[in-house]
Amino acid sequence: AQSVTQPDIHITVSEGASLELRCNYSYGATPYLFWYVQSPGQGLQLLLKYFSGDTLVQGIKGFEAEFKRSQSSFNLRKPSVHWSDAAEYFCAVVTTSGTYKYIFGTGTRLKVLA
Amino acid sequence: DSGVTQTPKHLITATGQRVTLRCSPRSGDLSVYWYQQSLDQGLQFLIQYYNGEERAKGNILERFSAQQFPDLHSELNLSSLELGDSALYFCASSASGVTDTQYFGPGTRLTVL
């Protein structure tokens, strides 16, 4: 069955440090891939998405993600974290064969230390 | 502000009852999506409508139903409510299909007592 795994439930980084959030998926083909951010008490906001082409994708707020087919991964990165990046991050996959299925990971909660 | 509105913000009801959640998409968006977020199940896709027609279906229970009206607003009906239905219900909208950016509303928090 298709699935999305975010292995890190919580991550703590210092402000200014680099960040990488991991996402692995299980699906026979290349799905559509997304990263969302959810601030406390708010809805989700799309950071970036990948469908095809260049495997390094740039998003909003200085985030980027790299699709690696061989590892079935779509990790999110940011070179220098700001205190305002503290939030929960969700990786999501949309399967593309037959009826679309939207599958979300369990989320990674990011804490930023001043 | 995403431009997607959801009402009500909070809803408290009892087991066995029925409720209706309402969503107004961004101006011009034809697709509406419903999601459920709970501590137990995480974030789950329920259903998508495109211009009034059901486009994709996720883990939506038979006790739940949705529709999209000609003015493109959508309603999610939850019936025979159980304690486990307590969750945050999000609506999102997009211009058209799955490759378009989804804009999420602030959510409706449902508490079933």
Contacts between the chains, C-beta under 8 A, distances in Angstrom:
chain1	res1	chain2	res2	distance
A	32	B	98	6.3
A	32	B	99	6.7
A	42	B	106	6.5
A	43	B	2	6.5
A	43	B	4	7.7
A	43	B	90	5.6
A	43	B	92	7.6
A	43	B	104	3.3
A	43	B	105	5.6
A	43	B	106	5.4
A	43	B	107	5.7
A	44	B	43	7.9
A	44	B	90	7.1
A	44	B	92	7.6
A	44	B	102	7.9
A	44	B	104	4.6
A	45	B	2	7.6
A	45	B	104	6.9
A	46	B	101	5.1
A	46	B	102	6.5
A	46	B	103	8.0
A	49	B	99	7.6
A	49	B	101	7.4
A	51	B	99	5.9
A	90	B	43	6.2
A	94	B	98	5.3
A	99	B	56	5.6
A	99	B	57	7.1
A	100	B	48	7.5
A	100	B	55	7.6
A	100	B	56	4.4
A	100	B	98	5.3
A	101	B	45	7.4
A	101	B	56	7.3
A	101	B	58	6.7
A	102	B	33	7.6
A	102	B	45	3.7
A	102	B	48	8.0
A	102	B	56	7.3
A	102	B	58	6.1
A	103	B	45	7.4
A	104	B	42	6.4
A	104	B	43	4.1
A	104	B	44	7.3
A	104	B	45	7.4
A	105	B	42	7.9
A	106	B	42	5.1
A	107	B	42	6.9
A	107	B	43	7.4
